[in-house]
Amino acid sequence: MASATARHENNGVRNDVVTRQVRDLQLAMAELHDQFRDEETVELRELQRELEATAKACRIAQFKLRKADRRCDQLEAERAQAEERVRCLENCLQGSVLRCLSAVFTYKLSSL
């Protein structure tokens, strides 16, 4: 009977030790889980910052693209106006040259 009581007490002590070890392991697992969550939170924040920076760069690029498109349209309109002016000046010049030549020929013919 004494040996059964001793074994029972020994098993109780072992049970307490194992129970403490299980609690310690559970606590360590909880700490690791919290640490993992903290690391994930930090990584998530970094990714969010990168995403915000990329989105900002994209908005800036879109703004610059729209500005360049407007400038391109403006330059195209100015080019079309300049071409029209050149055509007008060419026509005017051709008319002036013809009038001038006509006047010169008329003068020459009248002096003959």
RAURCOR-V498486 format. One record per pair of residues at least 24 apart in sequence whose C-alpha atoms are under 10 Angstrom apart, sorted by sequence separation. I is the first residue (numbers start at 1). J is the second residue. D is the distance in whole Angstrom. If there is no record, write none. Layout:
# RAURCOR-V498486
I J D
I J D
This chain:
# RAURCOR-V498486
none
